[in-house]
Amino acid sequence: MTTPIALTIAGSDSSGGAGIQADLKSFAACGVFGASVITALTAQNTRGVTAIHSVPADLVTAQIDAVFSDLAVGAVKIGMVAQRDVVEAIIAGLARWAPRLVVLDPVMIATSGDRLLKEDAIARLREGLIPLAHLITPNLPEAAALLGCAVAQDDAEIERQGRALLALGCPAVLVKGGHGTGAESADYLIDANGVVRFAAPRIVTRNTHGTGCSLSSAIAAGLARGEDLVTAVRRAKDYITAAIAAADQLAVGHGAGPVHHFHAFAHVDGRAPRAPS
């Protein structure tokens, strides 16, 4: 029997809604075994980030080598990379172990507005890490930041920015439209085959902490299970839409609460199902 395994390389969220914690929850909810490489420790909650401590690059390297030397990793998700030397360690680790499927979520700013990626690391992410990815998943502000331009305001500009991101060396880009406006939240998968639009009704809630982390992790989970990219993105979009729709069933913190990763396993009132006797 083969167990599908996905690896997340990202930062830790002490409140449990985003980062490594959200990734592992998403992996579990989507039916894969999750492993992790922690790049940074953050002190954060639903209201914001109060401290960040980057993990030493040699320890990031040791974690990568420990996982790949033993586990049959089917797909990798990369999130918060914190600073340049950590980016370099990840680039070297990916070159050394050559995973076939890498989903890069270029996390720069948290839902709370706090910056998570240092300026000197952005150029190295753009030049060294993006070309190693199978898919990158920027939201609208992140796509604009990577390209040094204004945030896209319409479908045509989103496609133009997506094509410009492809020119950085990755074969596929998913531009996420959660920061947009309108009745629908639409994501755009752009690659050499064209553009596929994934739309869902825009859900009015402030509880969206960890949305981007969870979507990219759900995509990586689908790829680890052997799904093609379009199928993995479509199923991940359905998963995160349902997780956002169920977010208000949770009462976590006093700010922007987390999405409901395990909505499929909970009663409508938010309580976990009773274990069988």
Buried (B, 14 or more C-beta within 10 A) or exposed (E): EEEBBBBBBBBBBBBBBBBBBBBBBBBBBBEBBBBBBBBBBBBBBBEBBEEBEBBEBEBBBBBBBEBBEEBEBBBBBBBBBBBBBBBBBBBBBBEEBEBEBBBBBBBBBBBBEEEBBBEEBBEBBBEBBBEBBBBBBBBBBBBBBBBEEEBBEEEEBBBBBBEBBBEBBBEBBBBBBBBBEEEEBBBBBBBEEEBBBBBBEBBEBEBBBBBBBBBBBBBBBBBBBEBEBBEBBBBBBEBBBBBBBBBBBBEBBEBBBBBBBBBEEBEEEEEEEEEEE
